[in-house]
Amino acid sequence: MMDHQQDIRLQKSNVVLRAHLYYQRLRQLFALPGCYRKVRAFNDCEKSRLGLALDLFTLFFSYKTFPDHYGLCRLWEIDKKEWSYYYGSNYHPHQRLRLQKAVQPFEYRVLFNDKYLCALICRALGIRTPYTWGTIEPGQDYRRQIQLWLQASPARPLIIKPLFGSAGRDIVMVKKIDNCIVVSSAKVSIPLDDFFLAETSIVQDVLVQDARMAAFSPFSVNTLRIITMLTKQDDLIIVNGSMRSGVGESFVDNWSAGGVSVGVDFDRGRLKKYAYDRKWNRFGTHPTSGVVFEDYPIPEWERVHATAAAIQKAFPFYRMLGLDMAIGQGGEPVLIEINGAPDLAALEQKAGPLLKSERVLRAFGEYDLLVNKHQRKLYASLGKQ
């Protein structure tokens, strides 16, 4: 009797999930014209109006993904035979449901969304992170608390991040200039007395980074975004990754906050040829420092790789993570934060299609993460090799 009731509840749950999937896809269908206009406005795209429309419809219906990665990944330059290797965005319905079911269970995501909770867990596990002073809230005397923490850490400025923030949103830096404590955002610097805290935030020391990473920008802590995954056999694989760097004098390196990001060749531990900004522009050299990206070696690559593997293995219940890692003085890898739902489409822009890697394709296939017939055909071909 109990098994029968569980079956009924499962069937109802599946019906609700499918209805939600179709609803989300219908909303995306009506969003296609906006996607079309955005690509048409990009000067580098030489597709005809009809050709572009057909490409977007093909990706939407045949590849079961919203084609917002068409511009990101410059798919008009890619042979359509290669489109199968692009997984697309994990934020879209088909991909999101499969990922949450198999490797990124939603009920655990709060462990990574809450930056303070994540920092506490990592500290308990012996994972090196920037020193965390605590949290501040709008209802507290947060200015006084910031002043006390800054006095206790005189050699470094402090970084303040919204507890549940993402994409570099509302991050500020606090430092002492002469006899004044200044709070700097991406746009303005103000005295601490004029600083208004909008939401609960975490306060940490600013990491002093390795000079080889600071070569791109000494103003931002330049980080590596590494996507790790545990296969069904509990083997650790690197799905893909990129390096992010701030532009100008920005202290934030996030791609979505005005920085640039370049793919990493994980087999060699070196950067790829082009970096990209959020407007799809690409750069062979850093826009500010002029450092050439192509073939630049990631400092202490073996240590970075080993640290990423150890962090993923510490969370076996959550089998795909996005790790933001910096390299501190002396070449020691430092975990900045963990992302429970890293943007896969944006990653494919910099590092190339995820499924081009046989080990990634096999792992995705074994977890039933492949959402269309083209990807499943690629996976089926592995059994013939």
N, C-alpha and C positions, 0 to 999 in steps of 0.2 A: 504494500500500500504506500509506504514511504517513498520507494523508488518511483512509483507511478506519479506521485505528487511532485517529486523533483523533476521528472521528465516534463510535466505540464508547465512548471515554472520556467524551465529552460526553454521550452518552445515559445512561451510568451515573451521571454527576454529576447530571443532571437528575432521574433516578429517586430518588437520595438526597435531593435538595433537596425534591422533592414529598413523599417519605415523612416528612421532618422537618416540613414544613409541616402535614401532616395530624395528626402527633403533637402539635404545638403547639396546633393548633386543638381537638383532643380534650381537652387539658388545660384550655384556656380554657372549653370547654363545661361542665366540672365546676366551674369557678370562677364561673359565672353566679349561683348562689344567693347567694354572698358579695357580688357587685355589687348584687343586688336588695336585700339587707338594708341595705347602706350607704346607698342612695338612700332607702329607706323611713324610715331613721332621721333623714334631713334634714328639718327642720320645714317648709322652704319648698316642698317638693314636695307638690302637692295631687292627684297622680294616684291613682286607685283601685288596689287591689292587682292586679286583673286587667289594668287599663290599663297599669300599669307593667311587668308581666311581658310583655305583648304587645309593648310598645315595645322592651324589651331583646332579645327574640327576633328582632324585625324587624331591628334593627341587627346582630345577630350573623349571621343567616343571609342576609338580603337585601343588607345593606351590607358584609358580610364584614369586620367589625371587632368587636373586643371592646368592649362598650358602657361602658367606664369613663369615657368623655367625656360620657355622658348627664348625670351630675350636675355635672361640671366646667362644661359649657356650658349647663346648665339647659335641656336640649332639650324638657322637658315644656312650656316656654313658647313653643317655636318651632313654627310650622306645619310639618307633615311634608313639605310640598313643598319646604321649605328645607333639609331634612336632607342632600340630595345635595351641598350646597356644603361640608359638613364632611368634611375628609379623614380625620380620626381620628388615632390614635397611630401614629407611625413605629416604635414598639417592638413592634407586633403582626406576626404572620407574613407576611400578604399584603403589607402596606406595607413592612416591613423588607426583604424579598427584592427587591422592585422598586427601592427606593431604593439598596440596595447594588449592584445590577447596573448601574444607569444613572448615578447622580450621587454616590454616597457609597461608593466602593470600599473594602471592609473592610481591604485590605492597607495602605492609607495612613493609617488612623485613628490609628495610634500617633503620628503627627506631631502630633496635637492632644491625644490622651489624656495623653501625657507633657508635663507643663507646662514642664519645664526645656528639653526639646528644642524645644518650640514657641516659647519665649521666645528661644532662640538663633537659630532660623530667622527669626523676625520681626525681631530686631535686625540680622541680616545683610541683610534685605530693606529696611531703613530704616523699618520700621513702629515707631511710638512705643509703648512699653510701660512699665510701672513698672520702675524700676531693679531688676535681679535680682542679688543677691549670690552666689547659688550654691545648692547643696543640702547638707542635713545628713542623717546616717544614725544609727540607734539605736546602732550599734557604735562611733561616734566620740565624742570629747569635744565633743558638740554644744552643751553649755551654754557652754563657753569660746568656741566659734566664734560663737555668738549674741551673746555679750558684746562680742567684738571688732568685729563688724559694726555693732552698735548704737552703739558708741563712734565708729565711722567715719561714722555718719549721725546726728549728735546732734539735728538739727532735727526728725526724724520718727520715729515708731514703725516697727516691722517687722511684716510679716504672714507667717505660716508656714502653708503649705498642703500637704497630702499630695500627693505627686508625681502620683498617679493618682486623686486625689479628685474628687468631684462633689457637686453639690447642697449646697455649703457644709459638707460633713462635716469635722469635726475641724480646722477653721480656728482659729488662735489669733493673738492680737496681743501683741507684746512692746514694752514701753515703760518708760522710767525715771520713777519717781515718787519725788521727793526723792532719796534716795541708794540706793534699792532698785530692782532690775530686776524687773518684774512681768509674768507671762504670763497673759493673760485669754482665757478661752473664752466660749461663750455662757452658761455657767452659773456660773463661778467664776473668781476671780483668785488666783494663787498666786505665791510667790517663784520666781525662775528656778531656784534650787537644788532646788526640789521638782518641777520640770517633767519629765515623762517623755515621751520621743518614741517613739511606737509604730511609725512607719514612715518611710521615706525621704520627705523633704519639701523644698519649694522655699522660699527666703527672699527676700522682695522689700520694697522701700520701700512704705509706705502713701501712696497718691496724695493730694495736696491738691486737692480738687475745686472746681469753679466754684461760687460762692455761689448761683447760680440753681438748681443741682441740690441743693446742701446744704439748701435751703429745706425740703425734705421731711423729711430727717433729717440733722443734722450729724454724727451718730455713725458712720453707714455711708457707704461710697463707693457712691452710687446709680448704677446702671448701666442701659444700654440693651441689650436683647437684640434683635439685628437678624439676621433670616434672609435671606441673600443667595443668589442663584442665577444661574448662567450658562446661558442657553438653548442650544439646539442651533445657533443662529446666532451664538453667542458674545456675545449681548446681555446686559447686566447688569440683573436685576430684583430688587426688594426683595419677598420673599415676604410678610413681615409682621414685626411686632415689638412690643416692650413695654418698659416701664420698671419697674425693681425698686427697692425702697427698704426699708431696715430699719425695724423698729418698736421703740419704747422707746429704750433706750440700746444696742441691739445694733449691733455693728460689721459684721455680715454682712447683706447685702441679699437673699440668696437666698430665693425664694418658698418652697422646700421646707424652709428653715431658720427659718421664722417671719416672713419679710418679706411685703410685699404687692407685687402687680404689676398694672400698668394698661396697656391697649393704647395703641398709637400710631397716629394717623391719618397715614400716610406721605405722602399727597398734600399735607397742610397743615403737617406737622411739629408737631402738637399732640396732647396726651393725650386719650384718650376719657373717657367719663363715670364708669366704675366701675373700682376696683381690687378685686382678690380675694386672699384668703389661701388656704392649702392646705386649709382646711376648707370651701371653697366660699362663705364669707361674702363679701359685697361691700360696698364702702365708697365713698361719694361724696367723702369727704375723707380725708386721711391720718389714721390712728388716733391718732398722737401729736402731730403738728404742726398738724393741722387744715387744711392747705393743700388747696384745692379742686382736684380732678384735671381736671375737664372743661375742655377748651380751653386748658390750661396750655401755653405754647409751649416746645418743646425748644430750649435755647440753641444757637446756632450750627448750626442744622439743616442748612444747605447744606454746611457743612464736615463734619458727621457723615456725611451721605449720600455725599459724595465720598470720604471716607476708607474707608467700608464698601465702596464699589465698588472702590477701589484694592486693598484687602486681598483681596477675592474674586478679582480678576483676577490676583493674585500666585500663586494656587493653582488654575490652570486644570484640573489633573488631578482635582480634588475640587470638584464643581460645585454643591454646596449646603453652606453653612457657617452655623453659629450664632455670631455675633460678640457678645461681651460688651464693651461700650465705655463708658468714663466720659468726662467732660469736665473737663479739668484747669483750673487757674488760667489766665486769659487766653482761655478758650474753646477750647483745643486738644483735639481728640478723642484719646483714649488707649485703645489696645486692652488690655483686662485679660486675656482669654484667648479661645481659639477652641474651640468645641464641634463635634465632627465628627458628632454625632447629636442635634441639639437636639430637645426635646420639642415636637412639633407640636400635639398635643391640648391641652396646657397653654397653648400660645400661642393657640389658637383660643378658649379661655375668655376671654382678655382682649381680643384684637384682632378677634375674629369669624372666620367661616369662611374658610379660605384660598382656596377655589375660587370665591368670590364675585368675586374679581378676574379679569377676562378674561385678562390677560396671564399670571397664575399658572395658570389653568385650561389655557390654550393650551400653556404650557411643560410642565406635568405630562402633558398628553395626548401631546405630541410625544415625550416620554421614556417613554411607556407606564407611567406611575406610577399610573394610575387603576385601582382594584381592583374596582369593581362596575359593574353595568349602569347604575345611576343616574348615576354620575359620567361614564361613557363617553357616555351620552346627552347630557349637558350639553356635552361636548367636541364631539360630532358636530354639535350645533346651531350651533357657531361657524362651521362651513363654510357655513351657509345665510344668514349675515348679510351 
